[in-house]
Amino acid sequence: MRARVTRALAFAVFSAAAICGASANAAQCGNSADGFGAWLEDFKQVAINDGVSPDVVDSALATANFDPSVLAHDHGQAGLQGNYAAFAARHITAGRIKRGKTMLIAYAEPLERIEQRYGVPGPVLVAIWGLETDFGSGLGSYPTFSALATLAYDCRRGNLYRAELIDALMIVQRGLLSPSQMRGAWAGELGQTQFMPSAYLKYGVSSNGGHGGNLIGNSADALASTANFLQAHGWQRGARWDEGQPNFATILEWNNAPVYAKTIAEFADRLAEP
């Protein structure tokens, strides 16, 4: 998920106090649309107290709705378990390898700059790009604010997603994206390599090294931000990335499911072949 759990824990104390103070009648969590509207109104005040401007809160959350399909995805997760070979075979196809090699050529210049700056080779970044969104062609269609608000209202991991919802509002406040641009995966991930809002704010950069970046509309920015994330989590320049090698642990920081991390590593190996 690439989220800041420590912020979520701190936010839990603040938000609980703020919501309780805002309205004694609003439910603090729930798993249906009942009570969601009242909760959202109270949450808007929490966001304002946390430093988000009222205009941003109103514009971004004006159309936020409870989405039961988001909870169906979240509650139905079984995790990336099972047979690695079968999972890799489904995701590392001949067509995807061919397209990945094409992307290595098409983005050779920015990938070279990115490797010089962060130490992460192009095949690793393109492998992540291909597995996350099929090289930007499948970003997801869930309205981010509805998805995050639904998960923030849910009783399972509400504190985590309330913090992410605040960070999504901060993305708008900083002028990085507009609310209408913010569509992605059901869990709130955004962009061509799928960053949670907290990670977007912390690691998002432009391909020329500037802060922010457009991780939705600019592929080079998404690749640079992915490299920035990996470098910040211990990527060792010049070292290999397969299981048992120095940088595999960093790939696990990207996704802690070993099946998925091994698939990234194998895909990168295939892309690095002549």
C-alpha positions in Angstrom: 0.0 0.0 0.0 3.0 2.3 0.4 1.2 4.2 3.2 2.5 6.0 6.3 1.2 3.9 9.1 2.8 6.1 11.8 0.7 9.1 10.6 -2.4 7.0 10.7 -1.8 6.1 14.3 -1.3 9.7 15.3 -4.3 10.7 13.3 -6.5 8.2 15.1 -6.2 10.1 18.3 -6.8 13.4 16.7 -9.7 12.4 14.5 -11.5 10.5 17.2 -11.5 13.6 19.5 -12.4 15.9 16.6 -15.3 13.8 15.4 -16.7 13.2 18.8 -16.6 17.0 19.4 -18.2 17.7 16.1 -21.4 15.7 16.6 -22.5 13.2 19.2 -25.0 11.8 16.8 -22.8 10.8 13.9 -21.5 7.3 13.8 -17.7 7.0 13.9 -17.7 4.1 11.5 -20.0 1.8 9.6 -20.3 -0.7 6.8 -23.3 0.7 4.9 -24.4 4.0 3.5 -26.5 4.6 6.7 -24.7 7.3 8.7 -22.1 8.0 6.0 -23.4 11.4 5.2 -23.3 12.6 8.8 -19.9 11.1 9.3 -18.6 12.9 6.2 -19.9 16.2 7.3 -18.0 15.8 10.6 -14.9 14.6 8.8 -14.8 17.8 6.8 -14.3 19.7 10.0 -11.6 17.3 11.0 -9.8 18.0 7.7 -10.1 21.8 8.1 -8.7 21.5 11.7 -5.8 19.5 10.1 -4.9 22.4 7.8 -6.9 21.8 4.7 -8.7 24.9 3.4 -12.5 24.9 3.5 -12.6 25.5 -0.2 -10.6 22.4 -1.0 -12.6 20.3 1.4 -15.9 21.5 -0.1 -14.8 21.0 -3.7 -13.1 17.6 -3.3 -15.7 16.0 -1.0 -18.8 17.5 -2.6 -19.4 14.4 -4.7 -17.9 11.8 -2.4 -20.3 8.9 -2.0 -20.3 5.6 -0.1 -19.3 2.9 -2.5 -20.2 -0.7 -1.4 -18.1 -2.1 -4.3 -15.0 -0.7 -2.6 -15.8 -2.5 0.6 -16.5 -5.7 -1.3 -12.9 -5.5 -2.8 -11.4 -4.7 0.6 -13.2 -7.4 2.6 -12.7 -10.0 -0.1 -8.9 -9.7 -0.3 -7.2 -13.0 0.2 -3.7 -11.6 -0.4 -1.1 -12.6 -2.9 -0.7 -16.1 -1.8 -0.2 -19.4 -3.6 1.8 -20.5 -6.5 4.5 -18.0 -7.7 5.1 -19.8 -11.0 1.4 -19.6 -11.9 1.1 -15.9 -10.8 4.3 -14.9 -12.8 3.1 -16.8 -15.9 -0.2 -14.9 -15.9 1.6 -11.5 -15.6 4.8 -11.9 -17.5 3.5 -12.6 -20.9 5.3 -12.5 -24.2 3.3 -9.5 -25.2 4.0 -7.6 -22.0 7.7 -8.4 -22.3 7.7 -7.1 -25.9 5.9 -3.9 -24.9 8.2 -3.4 -21.9 11.2 -3.6 -24.1 9.6 -1.0 -26.4 9.1 1.3 -23.4 12.7 0.9 -22.4 13.6 2.3 -25.8 10.9 5.0 -25.9 11.9 6.3 -22.5 15.6 5.6 -22.7 16.6 9.3 -22.1 14.5 9.9 -18.9 15.3 6.4 -17.6 19.0 7.2 -18.0 18.6 10.4 -16.1 16.6 8.7 -13.4 19.2 5.9 -12.9 21.9 8.5 -12.6 20.0 10.3 -9.9 18.5 7.4 -7.9 20.5 4.4 -8.9 17.5 2.3 -10.0 17.9 0.7 -13.4 15.3 1.1 -16.1 14.2 -2.6 -16.3 13.1 -2.6 -12.7 11.1 0.6 -13.1 9.5 -0.6 -16.3 8.7 -3.9 -14.7 6.8 -2.2 -11.9 5.1 0.1 -14.4 3.9 -2.8 -16.5 2.7 -4.9 -13.6 0.9 -2.1 -11.8 -1.0 -0.5 -14.7 0.1 -2.2 -17.9 2.4 0.8 -18.7 -0.2 3.4 -17.8 -3.2 1.9 -19.7 -5.1 0.7 -16.6 -5.0 3.4 -14.0 -8.4 2.5 -12.5 -11.7 4.3 -12.7 -12.7 4.7 -9.0 -13.2 8.3 -7.9 -10.4 8.6 -5.3 -12.4 10.7 -2.8 -15.4 8.3 -2.8 -13.1 5.3 -2.5 -11.0 6.7 0.4 -14.0 8.1 2.2 -15.8 4.7 2.1 -12.7 3.0 3.5 -12.2 5.8 6.1 -15.8 5.3 7.3 -15.4 1.5 7.4 -14.7 0.1 10.8 -11.9 -2.2 9.7 -9.0 0.2 9.0 -10.6 3.5 9.2 -7.8 5.3 10.9 -5.4 4.4 8.1 -7.7 5.6 5.4 -8.7 8.8 7.3 -5.0 9.8 7.2 -4.9 8.9 3.5 -8.0 11.0 2.8 -6.4 14.0 4.4 -3.3 13.5 2.3 -5.5 13.2 -0.8 -7.0 16.6 0.1 -3.5 18.0 0.5 -2.6 16.8 -3.0 -5.4 19.1 -4.2 -4.4 21.9 -1.9 -0.8 21.9 -3.2 -2.0 22.1 -6.8 -0.6 18.7 -7.8 -4.0 17.4 -9.1 -7.6 18.5 -9.3 -10.3 16.5 -7.7 -11.7 15.5 -11.1 -8.3 14.1 -12.1 -8.1 11.9 -9.1 -9.4 8.5 -10.3 -7.5 5.3 -9.6 -7.7 1.9 -7.9 -10.4 0.9 -5.4 -8.1 1.4 -2.4 -7.1 5.0 -3.4 -3.9 4.3 -5.3 -3.1 6.9 -7.9 -1.0 7.2 -11.0 0.9 5.0 -13.4 2.7 3.1 -10.7 -0.1 3.3 -8.1 0.9 5.5 -5.1 -1.2 6.0 -2.1 -1.8 9.7 -1.4 0.7 9.7 1.5 3.4 8.3 -0.8 2.5 10.7 -3.6 3.1 13.6 -1.3 6.4 12.1 0.1 8.0 10.6 -3.0 6.3 12.3 -6.0 8.9 14.1 -8.1 9.2 15.3 -11.7 11.6 13.5 -14.0 13.9 16.5 -13.9 14.2 16.3 -10.2 11.6 18.8 -9.1 9.1 18.2 -6.3 5.5 17.0 -6.9 5.3 15.7 -10.4 2.2 14.5 -12.3 2.1 10.7 -11.6 -1.1 10.3 -13.6 -0.5 12.1 -16.8 3.3 12.0 -17.1 5.0 8.6 -17.4 8.5 9.9 -16.8 7.4 11.6 -13.6 5.8 8.3 -12.4 9.0 6.4 -13.1 11.1 9.0 -11.4 8.9 8.9 -8.3 9.1 5.1 -8.2 12.8 5.3 -8.3 12.7 7.9 -5.5 10.6 5.6 -3.4 13.0 2.7 -3.9 16.1 4.8 -3.2 14.5 6.1 0.0 13.8 2.5 1.1 17.4 1.3 0.7 18.0 0.6 -3.0 21.7 -0.1 -3.5 23.2 1.3 -6.6 24.7 -1.3 -8.8 23.4 -4.3 -6.9 21.1 -7.0 -8.2 17.4 -7.4 -7.3 16.5 -11.1 -7.4 15.5 -13.0 -4.3 18.5 -13.4 -2.1 20.3 -10.4 -3.6 20.7 -7.0 -1.9 17.9 -5.1 -3.6 15.1 -7.7 -3.2 14.4 -6.4 0.3 13.7 -3.0 -1.3 11.3 -4.5 -3.8 9.5 -6.0 -0.8 9.1 -2.5 0.5 7.2 -1.7 -2.7 5.0 -4.7 -2.2 5.5 -7.0 0.7 3.9 -10.0 -0.9 6.8 -12.3 -1.9 4.9 -13.6 -4.9 4.5 -10.1 -6.3 8.1 -9.0 -5.4 9.5 -12.1 -7.1 7.4 -11.4 -10.2 8.7 -7.8 -10.4 12.3 -9.2 -10.2 11.7 -11.8 -12.8 10.0 -9.4 -15.2 12.9 -7.0 -14.7 15.4 -9.8 -15.5 13.5 -10.6 -18.7 13.4 -6.9 -19.7 17.2 -6.6 -19.1 18.0 -9.4 -21.5 19.4 -8.4 -24.9 
